Amino acid sequence: MAETSYDLIIVGSGPGGYVAAIRASQLGMKTAIVERDELGGICLNWGCIPTKALLRSAEIYHTLHRLEEFGLAADNIRFDATAIVKRSRAVAGQLSTGVKFLMKKNKVDVIEGAAMLKGAGRVSVESKSGTTEYAAKNIILATGARARTLPGIEPDGKLVWTYREAMVPAAMPKSLLVVGSGAIGIEFASFYRAFGVDVTVVEVMDRILPVEDTEISEFAAKAFKKLGMKLLTSAKVEKLDKGKDNVTATITLQDGKSEKLTVDRVISAVGITGNVENLGLEAAGIKVERGHVVVNEWLETGIKGVYAIGDLVGAPWLAHKASHEGVLAVERMAGVKGLHPLDVTRVPGCTYSLPQIASVGLTEAKAREAGYEIKVGRFPFIGNGKAIALGEPEGMVKTVFDAKTGELLGAHMIGSEVTELIQGYTVARSLESTEAELMHTIFPHPTLSETMHESVLAAYGRALHI
């Protein structure tokens, strides 16, 4: 039988892999994608999409308890955990089916099984029917990442959860400990708190959401505490003692003292590590450092024709970054002109908590550390007519500019729908906009986006509505 060969084989069908496959097809490449689990990867099946479905239920439930503010009333407000999870899984299933359609539409071959590199331009795939070897001019590794574990708090799937178990609870626990306050930890903390769970978050750093601007972190901490969430910063979970249906955590606090906390369940959200195992990386000569594949600015591994993208290559661990890298890698191998390496400061980050958080570019502290002389603007949602009309006056927008050139260095937001608003600043950074262009941009009224305009104006002492 003649060997099957391709212009490109992609290992992994998450938002990096399947987008890369579509772009390759558009460029005329004979393309195959190898997936050992479900099309769409973790993001679509167990991450980005289904978690947002869960958080949408939480948001609605939270709003239902504020009906009186809007002149409305309802009796016997309640929730059904099983139905909430069922809807989330249905959303994921619908989109996974959509990826299958896109693969068929773009004539991308889907190969089911576990892939391994077998020398230059060769990939073997082990499936239920046996092992098959394929040839490819180019290979993209897009195997993603999984939850990182720490000694003493290893997940067991029953009492100590990763994101997977946290997404499909059979019932709501009465109490919950979340270890880690990055986006994943805070989103789950928000979801469970909205349904009345007693939530405690432990963060080893001195503030929650440590990658965000300090002011945004502080604002978020106040908002979460107001909702009844308990936050322990500069703290560490030393060990977990499991009971029959609960867990007792020993936590070292900021002052060095220890306390014990007994909860129904624990969510471990202490980061992720790349899926680098069983791919034949070492034998192929591909370098791996700290659980991630090492690549250059063009996503090349150092082995001719082999690229790596997405969570597999490191931070920021975001689906849209993986998609961008997938397109960049394909266009690089196809010889497309005018490409630019990814600038991670132009990658927006979003946390879909209550309230939402979004940012792009440098924080105020990072800008100062980089040696910039800066101008900083701030504008609160309380000064925005649309925010007040929506009943969402708690929030703020912060912008950071280079005082010498007017370049927008960073933007940081917290409040209602800021995950939708941040793209305005992301476009501005991509276009290398200065304060002048942003000041002269006309923002529609009444909208939440006007807070973005006002924050720019505020950086230069020109805010109009505060």
C-alpha positions in Angstrom: 0.0 0.0 0.0 1.4 3.5 -0.9 2.3 5.6 2.0 0.0 8.5 2.8 1.8 11.8 2.7 0.8 15.4 3.5 2.1 18.9 3.1 1.2 19.4 6.8 0.3 17.2 9.7 -1.0 18.9 12.8 -0.9 17.1 16.2 -3.8 18.4 18.3 -7.1 19.9 17.3 -7.6 22.7 19.8 -8.0 26.3 18.8 -4.4 26.4 17.7 -4.4 23.2 15.7 -7.8 23.3 13.9 -7.3 27.0 13.0 -3.9 26.2 11.6 -5.4 23.4 9.6 -8.1 25.7 8.0 -5.5 28.3 7.1 -3.2 25.6 5.6 -6.1 24.3 3.5 -6.8 27.9 2.3 -3.2 28.1 1.2 -3.5 24.9 -0.9 -1.8 22.5 1.5 -2.8 18.9 1.7 -3.5 18.8 5.5 -4.3 16.3 8.2 -5.0 16.8 11.9 -4.4 14.1 14.5 -6.6 14.0 17.6 -6.5 11.4 20.3 -9.6 12.7 22.1 -12.3 15.2 21.0 -12.1 17.7 18.1 -11.7 21.2 19.5 -9.3 20.3 22.3 -9.5 21.3 25.9 -10.6 24.9 25.2 -13.8 23.9 23.3 -14.7 20.8 25.2 -13.4 21.4 28.8 -12.2 25.0 29.0 -13.1 28.3 27.4 -16.5 27.6 26.0 -18.3 25.3 28.5 -17.0 27.4 31.4 -18.5 30.5 29.9 -21.8 28.6 29.6 -21.6 27.9 33.3 -20.7 31.5 34.1 -23.6 32.7 32.1 -25.9 30.7 34.3 -24.2 32.2 37.3 -24.5 35.7 36.0 -28.3 35.3 35.3 -28.8 33.7 38.8 -26.9 36.6 40.4 -29.1 39.2 38.5 -32.3 37.4 39.4 -31.5 38.2 43.1 -31.4 41.9 42.2 -34.8 42.1 40.4 -36.2 44.6 42.9 -33.6 47.2 41.8 -35.1 47.0 38.3 -38.7 47.2 39.4 -39.3 43.5 38.9 -40.3 40.6 41.0 -40.2 36.8 40.9 -40.9 34.1 43.4 -39.1 30.9 44.3 -35.9 31.6 42.5 -33.9 28.5 42.4 -31.3 26.6 40.3 -30.8 23.0 39.1 -27.1 22.1 39.1 -27.7 19.1 36.8 -29.5 21.3 34.2 -26.8 23.9 34.4 -24.1 21.3 33.7 -26.2 19.7 30.9 -26.5 23.0 29.1 -22.8 23.6 29.4 -22.0 20.2 27.9 -24.5 20.7 25.1 -22.9 24.0 24.2 -19.5 22.2 24.0 -21.0 19.4 22.0 -22.5 21.8 19.5 -19.2 23.6 18.9 -17.3 20.3 18.6 -19.7 19.3 15.9 -19.0 22.6 14.3 -15.3 21.9 14.2 -16.0 18.6 12.4 -18.0 20.5 9.8 -15.1 22.9 9.3 -12.6 20.1 8.8 -14.8 18.5 6.2 -15.6 21.8 4.5 -11.9 22.6 4.2 -10.9 19.1 3.1 -8.7 18.4 6.2 -8.3 14.8 7.0 -9.0 13.9 10.6 -6.9 11.1 11.9 -8.0 9.6 15.3 -5.3 8.4 17.6 -2.1 9.3 19.5 0.7 10.7 17.4 4.5 10.3 17.8 7.3 11.8 15.8 9.3 9.2 13.9 12.2 11.0 12.5 12.4 13.8 9.9 9.0 14.4 8.3 7.3 11.3 9.7 4.5 10.8 12.2 3.1 7.5 13.5 -0.4 7.4 14.8 -1.6 4.6 17.2 -5.3 4.0 17.1 -7.8 1.3 18.0 -7.1 -0.4 14.7 -3.3 -0.3 15.0 -0.4 1.9 14.2 0.0 3.8 10.9 2.9 5.9 9.7 2.5 9.1 7.7 4.9 11.4 5.9 4.7 15.2 6.0 6.7 18.1 4.7 5.8 20.1 7.8 4.5 19.2 11.2 2.9 21.4 13.8 2.7 20.3 17.4 -0.4 21.7 19.1 -0.9 19.3 21.9 -1.9 21.9 24.5 -1.5 21.6 28.2 -3.0 20.1 31.4 -3.5 21.2 34.9 -0.3 21.4 37.0 -0.2 19.5 40.3 1.7 20.3 43.5 2.9 17.9 46.1 0.3 17.4 48.9 -2.6 18.7 46.9 -2.8 16.2 44.0 -6.3 16.0 42.5 -8.1 12.7 43.0 -11.3 13.5 40.9 -13.6 13.1 43.9 -12.6 15.4 46.8 -9.8 17.4 45.1 -10.8 18.6 41.6 -9.1 20.0 38.5 -11.1 22.1 36.1 -12.6 19.0 34.6 -14.4 17.8 37.7 -15.2 21.4 38.7 -17.2 21.8 35.5 -19.5 18.8 36.0 -20.6 18.8 39.7 -23.3 16.3 40.5 -24.5 18.8 43.1 -23.2 22.1 44.5 -20.9 21.6 47.5 -21.6 23.7 50.6 -18.0 24.8 50.9 -15.1 25.1 48.5 -11.4 25.8 48.7 -9.8 27.2 45.5 -6.0 26.9 45.4 -4.7 29.6 43.0 -6.2 32.9 42.0 -5.4 33.1 38.3 -8.1 33.3 35.7 -9.1 29.7 36.1 -9.3 29.8 39.8 -11.1 33.0 40.0 -13.7 32.0 37.4 -14.6 28.9 39.3 -14.6 30.8 42.6 -17.1 33.3 41.0 -19.3 30.5 39.6 -19.6 28.6 42.8 -20.0 31.7 45.0 -22.9 32.9 42.8 -24.8 29.8 43.7 -24.3 30.3 47.4 -21.2 28.1 48.0 -18.9 29.2 50.8 -15.7 29.9 48.8 -12.2 30.5 50.1 -9.4 31.3 47.7 -5.7 30.8 48.7 -3.0 32.6 46.7 0.7 32.3 47.4 1.4 35.8 45.9 0.6 38.9 47.8 -2.5 39.7 45.7 -5.1 37.8 43.7 -4.9 37.9 39.9 -1.1 38.6 40.2 -0.6 39.1 36.4 -3.1 41.9 36.3 -2.4 45.6 37.1 -2.2 46.1 40.9 -5.1 48.5 41.0 -7.3 46.1 39.1 -6.3 43.3 41.4 -7.2 45.4 44.4 -10.5 46.5 42.9 -11.3 42.9 42.1 -10.5 41.8 45.7 -12.9 44.3 47.1 -15.7 43.2 44.7 -15.2 39.5 45.4 -15.2 40.1 49.2 -18.4 42.1 48.8 -19.9 39.1 47.2 -18.9 37.0 50.3 -15.8 35.4 48.9 -12.9 34.8 51.4 -9.4 35.6 50.0 -6.2 34.5 51.7 -3.1 36.0 50.0 0.6 35.4 50.8 -0.7 32.0 51.9 0.1 28.4 51.1 -1.8 25.2 51.3 0.7 22.8 52.9 -1.3 19.6 52.8 -4.7 18.2 52.5 -6.2 15.5 54.8 -9.1 13.8 53.2 -12.1 12.6 55.1 -15.0 10.5 53.8 -16.7 13.4 52.1 -14.7 16.5 53.0 -11.1 17.8 53.1 -9.2 19.5 55.8 -6.5 21.9 54.5 -3.5 23.1 56.5 -2.8 26.6 55.4 0.3 28.7 56.3 -0.8 32.3 56.5 1.1 35.6 55.8 2.3 35.9 59.4 3.7 32.4 59.4 0.9 30.9 61.5 -1.0 27.9 60.3 -4.8 27.3 60.3 -6.9 24.4 59.3 -9.9 24.8 57.1 -12.4 22.0 56.4 -14.4 22.1 53.1 -16.5 19.8 51.0 -14.3 20.1 47.9 -11.0 21.6 46.8 -10.2 22.9 43.3 -6.5 22.9 42.3 -5.9 25.8 39.9 -2.1 26.3 40.3 -1.2 26.6 36.6 -0.7 24.3 33.7 2.1 22.3 32.1 2.5 21.4 28.5 1.6 18.0 27.1 5.2 17.1 26.0 5.2 13.4 26.9 5.0 10.4 24.5 5.5 12.6 21.4 9.0 11.5 20.6 10.4 15.0 21.2 13.7 14.0 22.9 14.5 11.4 20.2 13.7 14.0 17.5 16.1 16.5 19.2 13.4 18.9 20.1 14.2 20.9 23.2 11.9 21.0 26.2 12.3 23.3 29.2 10.1 23.5 32.3 7.3 21.4 30.6 7.2 23.4 27.4 8.6 23.1 23.9 11.2 25.7 23.1 10.6 27.6 19.8 12.0 30.7 18.1 10.0 33.8 17.2 8.5 31.9 14.2 7.3 29.0 16.3 10.1 26.8 14.8 11.5 24.1 17.1 15.0 24.0 15.7 14.2 20.8 13.8 13.5 21.6 10.1 9.9 21.5 9.3 8.6 21.0 12.9 6.7 23.8 14.6 5.0 24.1 18.0 2.2 26.4 19.0 -0.2 27.3 21.8 -0.1 26.2 25.4 2.6 23.7 24.5 5.1 26.5 24.0 4.2 28.6 27.1 2.6 31.8 28.3 0.3 33.4 27.8 -1.9 30.3 27.9 -4.8 31.6 25.9 -6.8 30.1 23.1 -6.7 33.2 20.9 -2.9 33.3 21.2 -2.8 29.7 20.0 -5.0 30.5 17.0 -2.8 33.4 16.0 0.3 31.2 16.4 -1.2 28.5 14.3 -1.9 30.9 11.4 1.6 32.5 11.8 3.3 29.1 11.7 1.4 28.0 8.6 2.0 31.3 6.7 5.7 31.1 7.7 6.1 27.6 6.2 4.1 28.7 3.1 6.4 31.7 2.5 3.7 34.4 2.9 5.4 37.8 2.8 5.1 40.6 5.3 4.8 38.5 8.5 5.7 39.7 11.9 6.5 37.6 15.0 3.9 37.6 17.7 4.2 40.4 20.2 2.7 39.0 23.4 2.0 42.5 24.7 -0.7 42.7 22.1 -2.4 39.6 23.3 -5.5 40.5 25.4 -6.3 38.6 28.5 -9.8 38.1 29.9 -11.2 36.7 33.1 -15.0 36.0 33.0 -15.7 36.4 36.7 -18.3 38.6 38.4 -17.1 41.3 37.7 -15.2 40.7 34.5 -11.6 41.6 34.1 -9.7 42.3 30.9 -6.3 43.7 29.9 -3.7 44.2 27.2 -0.2 45.4 27.2 2.0 46.6 30.1 0.8 47.2 33.6 1.7 50.5 35.2 4.4 48.7 37.2 5.8 46.8 34.2 5.9 50.1 32.2 7.9 51.8 34.9 10.2 48.8 35.2 10.9 49.0 31.5 12.1 52.6 31.9 9.1 54.4 30.4 8.1 57.8 31.5 4.3 57.4 31.7 1.0 59.1 31.8 -1.9 57.1 33.5 -5.6 57.7 33.0 -8.4 56.2 35.1 -12.1 56.4 34.7 -14.8 54.8 37.0 -18.0 53.2 35.7 -19.9 55.3 38.2 -19.3 58.2 35.8 -20.8 56.4 32.9 -24.5 56.8 32.0 -24.9 53.3 30.4 -23.3 51.6 33.4 -25.7 53.3 35.8 -28.6 52.5 33.6 -27.6 48.8 33.5 -27.3 48.8 37.3 -23.5 48.0 36.9 -21.8 51.1 38.3 -18.9 49.2 39.8 -15.9 49.1 37.5 -13.0 51.1 36.1 -10.8 51.5 33.1 -7.1 52.3 33.4 -4.8 53.3 30.5 -1.0 53.7 30.4 0.8 55.8 27.9 4.4 56.6 27.0 4.6 60.3 28.0 7.2 61.0 25.3 5.5 59.4 22.3 1.9 59.0 23.3 2.0 55.3 22.5 -0.7 53.2 24.3 1.4 50.9 26.4 -1.4 49.1 28.2 -5.0 49.1 29.2 -6.7 47.4 32.2 -10.4 47.1 32.9 -12.8 45.6 35.4 -16.6 45.7 35.3 -19.5 44.6 33.2 -18.7 43.3 29.7 -15.1 44.5 29.7 -14.1 41.3 28.0 -16.0 42.6 25.0 -14.6 46.1 25.4 -10.9 45.3 25.6 -10.6 44.6 21.8 -10.9 48.3 21.2 -7.6 48.8 22.9 -6.1 45.7 21.3 -6.8 47.1 17.9 -5.3 50.4 19.0 -2.1 48.7 20.0 -2.0 46.7 16.8 -2.3 50.0 14.9 0.3 51.6 17.1 -2.2 54.3 18.0 -1.2 57.3 20.1 -3.4 59.3 22.5 -4.2 61.7 19.6 -6.0 59.1 17.5 -7.9 57.7 20.6 -8.9 61.2 21.7 -10.3 62.0 18.3 -12.2 58.7 18.0 -15.9 59.2 18.4 -17.4 56.7 20.8 -21.2 56.1 20.7 -23.4 57.3 23.5 -24.7 55.8 25.7 -22.3 52.9 25.8 -19.9 51.4 28.3 -17.2 52.0 25.7 -17.3 55.7 26.6 -15.3 54.8 29.7 -12.5 53.9 27.4 -12.5 57.3 25.8 -12.7 59.0 29.2 -9.7 57.0 30.5 -7.6 58.2 27.6 -8.7 61.8 28.2 -8.0 61.4 31.9 -4.4 60.4 31.2 -3.9 63.9 29.8 -6.0 65.8 32.3 -9.0 66.1 29.9 -11.7 63.8 31.3 -15.1 65.3 30.8 -17.4 63.4 33.1 -15.6 63.2 36.4 
